[in-house]
Amino acid sequence: MEKLIALLIAAPLLGAAVLLVGGRRLDRVGHWIGTLLSTASFVIGLLLFADLLGKNAEHRTLIQHLWTWIPVEGFQADVTFRLDQLSMTFVLLITGVGSLIHLYSVGYMEHDERRRRFFGYLNLFLAAMLLLVLADNYLLLYVGWEGVGLASYLLIGFWQHKPSAATAAKKAFLVNRVGDMGLSIAIMLMFTTFGSFAFGPVFGHVDGASQGKLTAIGLMLLLAACGKSAQVPLQSWLGDAMEGPTPVSALIHAATMVTAGVYLIVRSAAVFNAAPDAQLVVTVVGTVTLLFGAIVGCAKDDIKKALAGSTMSQIGYMVLAAGLGPIGYVFAIMHLVTHGFFKAGLFLGAGSVMHGMNDEVDMRKFGGLRKYMPVTFITFGLGYLAIIGFPGLSGFFSKDKIIEAAFAKGGTEGWILGGAALVGAAITAFYMTRVMLMTFFGEKRWQPDAEGHEPHPHESPAVMTIPMIVLAVGSVLGGAFFSIGDRFLKWLEPVTGHSEGHSPVSAGEVTIATMVCLVIGVGIAWAQYGRKPVPALAPRGSLLTRAARRDLLQDDFNHVVLVRGGEHLTRSLVYLDHSLVDGVVNGTAAGFGGLSGRLRRLQNGFARSYAVSMFGGAALLVAATLLMRAV
């Protein structure tokens, strides 16, 4: 069965090649070709999953070696794929959710003249992400990592005729290059430390490496994860990425790009387990980001940007869990999978609302849409209940486990992490209830546009609602299915390891606390947006609200510190170059030039001048000789 692993990548890669090179003759069927090949990859994934289930836990690793990529003495890179429980989980998520998004895009992009190219980019995205999670060494993983960055750039900027979309694509690309430098440095450090960058040799020899090198490798891997997963301080690109078509947002947030950083940390568990300082920084980054994203989500009126803040926050939960080590690795991936269901459903629901509202994204211009879009309302509502952790739905099982794991860290650190996670749960309940109330409840608030066209909200076609329904089912049942008999924990434990820790609070107490936070968040949102009419224009708000509308000043910070700082640094270097480097060079040249000019006066062509010079020289020689004899 291991011979099928390469086909997982080959199917969408073939689709990308055919659709991007085939030309306009494929315009009428290109979207179905892309969807078919994405689905084919999912079917192959199911076959491989069934094969792994038939094996004992210790034998659930399949290796497929295709060829030696770089055969150099002392440096060898192989194109080898590893399919184990961790990569299998990602394969099913990427291809399953990705195929549903492909199907949804058939309807969403129906009237776009470049729809064939769009599906080619979607296929390329899946192929790159599959390469990333199936690679058996970090260098091959890096190829997939860069492929994901390229595909995201192409899709975020797909409507490049809009300056905002072109700018957003460039921003995402440049910010991620910072994180990519972290991954490249980590790979170099691995090679110099272990003599290899393949998973086996690296993970097998971490005990023999110094703490300094392991910490450096861990921090560089974290920097890479921050870029792809939009974690502080490399989170600024995610909100602007909403300029791409909505299916792109769903794919980035649920099944591909932002999950890559979490995968990298969990896959590198052996490194982080041996580098506690780097592990601590991971938990700090995750905790800060889960609060950062939640606060930003509270102040956004753009429905997609509110969901983008939500993604930033939920990925923060996953990074926090991954930073807890064996206590949290499994739950980080569990929440990643459940988040894939409900966040994809939420974004597709937002796209359905936009589809029925003439591409309007301002929630202050929605209201009462549940009457006009019942399927969208129900599926979006189930995703909403899942993400806030409503009892029995998927988020309830996965997010509560992360909060329990945070407390299980023990000591003051455990109380801080667990408390922050609870606060994040309350804020999540607030901002997601706000989205629900402003979009689907209350009186209608939409108005004619500048050309006098009034929106006529209506339900989306079946090709769009069917994927939403499937994802809603996953949002409802996924968490319970994974939790029964600890089946998800038992599935991943052979790869990630697991430890219960020593929690000062019981699971029941955590559940009660999260329910209290949920009620508080929902109650405050209802008081502000359910009981009162939603104003057409956002009120000025508090200082924190105004800052949150500006993404907590992250772009302002980047502009002042990085852009202007870079400008001042450049100007300083130019000044030093002109005044010091050029000054020394030009001064030396000028000095020799002046000296030459003065010496040149001695060569005037007059015999009397030369006679005086000779006489003076002879006199000096005589005087020197007499002086030496006298001494």
N, C-alpha and C positions, 0 to 999 in steps of 0.2 A: 504493500500500500504506500510505502514511502515514495514510490515513483510518481504518485499523484500530487505530491507537495508542490512541485514546480508549476503544475497546471493551475493551482490556485492563483498564482501571479500571472501566468501566461494568458489566461482567459481575458481579464480586463485589459492587460497590456496589448493584446491583439486588437481588442475593441478600440483602444486609443489610437493605435497605428492606422487601422482601417478608416476610422472616422475622420482623423486629422489629415490623412493623405488621400483618401478616396475621392475627394472633390464633391461638387454639387450634385453629381448623379445619385448620391446617397441621401440627399436632403429629406426625401419622403420616408425613408425607412431607417435613417441613422439612429433615431431615438430608440427604436425597438431593438436594433443591433446592440447598442450599449446596454440596454436593460437586460437583454437575453444573456449576454456574456457575463454581466455582473451576477445574474441569477445562477448561471452555470458554475461560477466560482463558489457560490453558496452551496449548491448541491454537492460539489466535490468536497467542500468542508464538512457537510453532513456525513458523507461516506467515511471520511477520515475520523470524524468524531465517533462514529459507530465502531470503527476498528479499535480506537483507543479504549473505548468502554469495555471491549471484549478482552483486554489485557489486564494483568495485575498492575497495581499502582506503580511499582518500581520499574515496570517495563513499558511505561507509557511515554517513551521518548523515541521519535523516529528521526533519523538523520538521512538526508539526501545530499550526496556530494556530486556536483555537476562537473566542475573543472577547477584547475588551479588558475587563479586569476593573475597573481603576480609571483612568478617563480624566480626569486632572486636569492642568492646565498645569504643566509642569515635573516631574510625577510620574505615571508611567504604568506599570501592571502588567498583563501579559497572561496569559491562560490558554493557555500554549503548551507543547507537549510536545516533548522531544528524545529520540530513540531512536538511540543510537550503540552502539559495541561494549561500553562499560562498562555503560550502562543495560540493554542487551539481556542481558548476563550475569546481572544481578540479576533481570530479568524472568523468565528461565527458572528461576532458583533459587527465587524467591518462589512462582511459580505451580506449578512442578513438585513441589518438596518440600511446599509448602503443600497441594496437592491430595492427596498421599499421607497427610498428617496428617489431612486431612478424612476420607478413607476410613477410616483407623485409628480416628478418633473415633466413627464409626458404631457400632463394636463397643464401644469403651471407655465411651461415654456412654449405652449402650443403656437402662439402667434409671434414668437421670436424668429427672425430671419436666420439667425446663427445657431439654431437649436442643435444641429448636428455637431458643430464644434463644441457646444456646451457639454454634450454627452461624451464627446471624446475626452474633454478635460476631467469629467467625473470618473470615467474609466481609468484615466491616468492617476487620479487621486487614490483610487482603491488599490491599484497595482503598487504604487509607491508605499502606501501604508502597509500592505501585506508584506512587501519586501522588508520593511522596517521590523515587523514583529516576528518574521520567520528567519531572519539572518542568524547565523551561528557564530558570528564574530562582529566586533564593534565597527570594523572598517566597512563591511557590507551593510551593516545597520546604518552607517553614515550615508551610504548611497541612497537608501530609502528615506532617510531623514531629510536629505536635500531634495529628493524628489517630491516629498510632501510639501516642502517650502515652495518649490516651483509651481506645483499644481494649485496651491492656495493662492499664490500671486496671480495666476491666470484666471482663477474663478472669482476672487474678490474683485478684481478689475475687469470682469467680463464685459460689463457695460462701460467700457473705457471712454465712450463719448461724454460721460458725465465726469467733470473734473474731480468731484468728490470721490468717485469710485477709483479713478486712476491714482489719486493721492493716497487713498486707503490701502490699495494694493502695494504701493511703494513703501508705505509706512510699515505694513506687516512684514514685507520682505527684509527691510533694513533692520528692524528690531530683532527679527529672528536670526539675522546674521551675527548679532552679538552672542546669542545663545549658542549658535553653531560653532563659534570660536571656542566656547567652553568645551563642547564635545570633541573638537579636533585636538585641543590641548590634552584632554583626558586620555584620548587614544595614544598620543605621543608619550605621555607619562606611563601608560600601561606597558608600552613596548620597551621603554628604557628600564622599567622596573621588573617586568616579568618575562621580557623577551618575546612576548606574543600579545595579540589583542583578541584572540579567540576566547570564547566564554570558558571553556574547560580549563586551560592553563591559567587564566587570570583568576577564576574563582577558586581553583585548587591550590594556589600559592599565596593567597592574601595573608596567611598567618606569618609568612616569612618576610613581609614587607614592613618598612618602618611606618610608624604612626603618621609622621609628617607627609610621606608620599601618599598614603591611603587617604588622609584628610584632603590633600590637594586634589586627588582624583575625584573624591566624593563631591567636593565643592564645584569642580568643573562640570561634573555630570549634573549637578543641581542647577547650575547656570544654564546648561542646555535645556533642562526640563522647564525652567522658568520661561524661556523663550517660546517653546512650542505650546506649553500649557497655560500661557498668559498669567503667570504668577508674578507677584511683586519681586523685583522692580521692573520686569519686562512685560507688563500687562497692558501697556497703553494701546497696542494695536487692535485688541479684540473688539472694542466697541465700534471703531471705524470700519472693521471688517463686515459690518452689517450692510455696507453699501453693495455687496454682491447679491445676486438673486437669493431668495429665501431658502431654496433647497440647498444651496451652498452653506448657508448658516447652519442648517440642520446637520449637514454632513460634517462640517468642521467641529461643531459643538458636541455631537453625539457619538460619532463612530471613528473619527480620524484624528485630525491634527491635535486638538487639545488633550486627547487621551495619550498621545505619544510620550509626553513627559512623565506621566504616572507609570507607564510601561517601563520606561528607561530606569526609573528609580527602583521599581520592584524587581525588574530583571537583574539589576546590579545589587541585589540584597546582600550578597556575600561581602561586597566592598563596604557598604554602609554599616553592616553589622560589626565590621572590624574597625570602623572609624566613627566612634561615638560623637566626636565634635561635629563632624559633617552631618551626622544623623540629627543632632540637636538643631542645627541650622535649618534642616528640612522641615522640622516641626514648626519652627518659628515662621518660616516663609508661608507654610500652609495656613497657620493660624491667622497671621496678619492678612493674608489674601482672602480667606473666607469671610472675614469681617469687612475688609475693603470692598469686595465685590457686592456684598449684601447691602452696604450703605449706598453704594452707587446705584444699585437697582431700585432703591426706594424713591429716587428723585427723577427717574427718567420717564418722560411722557411718550417717547418712541417705544412701541411695544417690542420691537426687536432688540433695541438697546437695553431695555429692562431685562429681557431674557439673557442678553449677553453678560450683564452684571451678575445675573443668577449663575450662569455657567462658571464665571470666574470664582464665585463663592463656593460652588459645589466641587469644583476641581480642587479648591483649597482644602476642603474636607478630605479629599482623597490623598493629597500631598501630606496633610497632617497625619493621616493614618499610616501612610508609607514611612513617614519619619519615626513612627513609634516602633519600628522594627518588627520582629516576629509577632508582636501583639496585634499589629494592625495591617500587615501586608494583605491578608486574605480579604479583609473588610474594605480596604482601598479598592481592590479589583471588583468586589461585589457591588459596591456603590457605583463604580464606573459603569458596570453593566446595566444596573437598574436605571442609572442616570441616562444611559444611552436610549432606553425605551421612552422615559417620560420627557426628556429634553428634546428628542427628535419629534415626538408627538406635539410638544408645545410649539416648536418652531414651525412645523407643518401646519398646525392650527393657526398660528399667526399669519402664515402665508395664505391660508384659506380666507382669513378675515380681509387681508389686503386684496385678494382676488375679487372679493365681493364688494370692496369699498374703493375701487379705482386706485389701488396701490397706496391708499392713505395709511400712514403708520402712527399718527398722533392719536393716542387713546382719548384725548379730550374731545375728539371729533367722532367718537364711536357712541356707545351707549345702547342698551336694549337689543343687542344683536342676537340674543338667545332665541328671539321669536322668529328671526329670519334665517338663522343658520343653526338648526337644532343639532345636526350631527357634529358640526364643528364645536358647538357649545359643550356637548356631552364628552367628546373625546378630549378637548382641551381641559374641561373640568376635571376629568379623571387624572390627567397629567398634573394638574394643579394640586389635587389632593395627594398625589404620590410624592411630589417634591416637598410639600410642607410636612410630610411624615404622618399623614392621617392613618389611624390604626388599621392594620390589615393590608394596606397597599405597599408597593415595593419600597418606597423611600422610608417607610416606618421601620422596616427590617434592616436595611443597609445603613442608614444614617445613625440610627440608635446604636448599632454595633460600633460605629466609629466613636461615638460619644462615650460608650462604655470603655472602649479601648483607651481613650484619652485619660479617663479617670484611673484606669488600671496601670498607667505609667507610674503612679505612686508618688508620694511626697508632695511638696509644694508645686512642682512642675505639673503633676497630674491634675491638681485642683485648678491651676491656671488654664491648662489646655482644655480640660473638661468644661470649665465655666465659660470659656470663650466659645466653645462649640455649642453650648446651650444658648448663649446670647445670639449666635448666628442662626440657630433654629428659630428663635422668636422673630428676628428680623426677616428671615425667609418667609415665615407665615404672613408677616405684614405686607411685604412688597408683592408677593404673589397674589394675595387677596386683593390688593389694590389693582393689580392687572385684571383680575376677574371682574371686579365690580365696575371698573371704568370701561371695560370692553363689552360685557354681556348684560349688565344690569342697568337700572335707571332708565331715564327717558332718552330718546334719540337726540344726538347733538350734532349730527352731520349737517353741513351746509353746502350750497352750490359752490363749485370751484370758481376760479377767476373767469372761466369761459361760460359760466352759467350752468354747468352740468352737475346735477345733483346725483350722488351715489344711489344706487338701487341694490342694497345688499341682498345676496342670494346664496344659496348653498352651492358648494363646489361640485364639479362632476364626480362620478364614481371613481374614476382613475386617481383622483386626489383623496377622496374620503376613505377608500379601502385601506391604503397604507396607514391613515390616521387611526382607523378602527383597530387594525392589527397592533399598532404600537400602544394603543390604549389598553388592550388586553394584556400586553406585557407589563404595562405600568401597574395594572391591578394585581396580576398573579405572579410576576417575576420574583418579588422578594420572598413571598411565602414558599414558592417552589424551591428556591435556593436554600431556605432555612430549615425545611422539614428534614429531620434527621441529620442536620448539619452537612447536607450533601455538597454544598459549594465549598465549605471548609475542607471536607475530606478530599474533594477533587483537587484543590490547589495545594494543600499542605505538603505533598511530596516535593514540590518545586520551591515554594516560598517559605516553608516551615511555619510553625505556629506555637505561640506561648500564651497561656491564659493571663499571666500577670497577677498582680495582687491589688484588686480594686477596693478602695475604701467604701464604695457604695455598691449596692446590689443592682442587678438588671432591672428589677421591679422599681426601685427608686429612680433609676435613670429614666424609665418609661414615664413615671409620674411627672418627673421634672420636665421632660420634653413635651408632655401633654399640657402642662401648665404654660410653658412658653408658647406652644401653638395657640392656645386659647387667648393669651395676652396679645399676640401678634394679630390674630384674626379680629379680635375685639377692637383694637385700636384702628385697624384699617376700616372696619365697618363703621365706627364712629365718625371717621373722617370722610369716607367716600360712599358709604351705604346710606347713611341717614341724611346726608346733606347733598344738595345738587353739586355736580362737578363744574367748577367755573370754566369758561371757554379759554381763559388765559391762566397760566399758573401764577399763583400769588408769589410775592417776593420771597417769602419764607425766611427761615433763620439763616445764620451764617453757615451752619453745617449743610443745610439744604442747598444753598447756593453753591457751595463748594462741591457737593455731590453731583449737581447738575453739570459741573465742569470736571467730572470724573475725579473728584477730590484733588483737583489741581495737578494731576499727573503730567498732563501736557505742558502746563505752565512750568512745572519743576524741570521737565526735560529741556524746555526751551531756555530757561535761565541758566541751568547748570551745564547742560550738554551743548546746546546750540550756541548760546552766547559765550559760554565757557570755552567752547572750541574756537569760536571766532577770536576771542581775546588771546587764547594760546597761539593761534595761527599768526595773529598780528605781532605778538611778542617774538615769535620765532623769526618772522620776516624782519622785524626791527634788529634782532640780534644778528641775523644774517647780513643785513645791510651795514650795521654799525660796527660789528665785531669782526665777522668773517671777511666781509668785503672790505672793511676798514683796514684790517691787517694786510690783506693782499694788495689793495689799492695804495695803502700807505707805504708798503715796502717798495712797490713799483715807483711811486712818486719820489721816495727818498733816493733810490738809485738814479732816477731820472734827473733830480736836482744835482746830485753829486756828479753825474756825467756832464751836466751842463757847465758846472764850475770847472771841472777838469778840462773840458773842451777849450776853455779860454787860454789854457797854456799852449795849445797848438794853434798859434796865430799866424805862422808863416814868416815872421820877421827874424833875420839872422841875429840881430842885436839881443832879442829876447832869449834866444837859445844860448848865446854866449854868456849872458848874465846868469842863466840857469846853470850852465856848466861851471862857471866861475864860483857860483854859490855852492854847488855840490862839492867842488874840489876843496873850497875853504872849509866846509863842514867835515870832510874826511881828514884834512890836516889837523883841524882842531881836535877831532876825536882821537887821532893818533897821539898827539902831544899829551892829551889828557890821560890816556891810558899809560903812557910811559912815566908821567909824573906820579901817578898812583903806584 
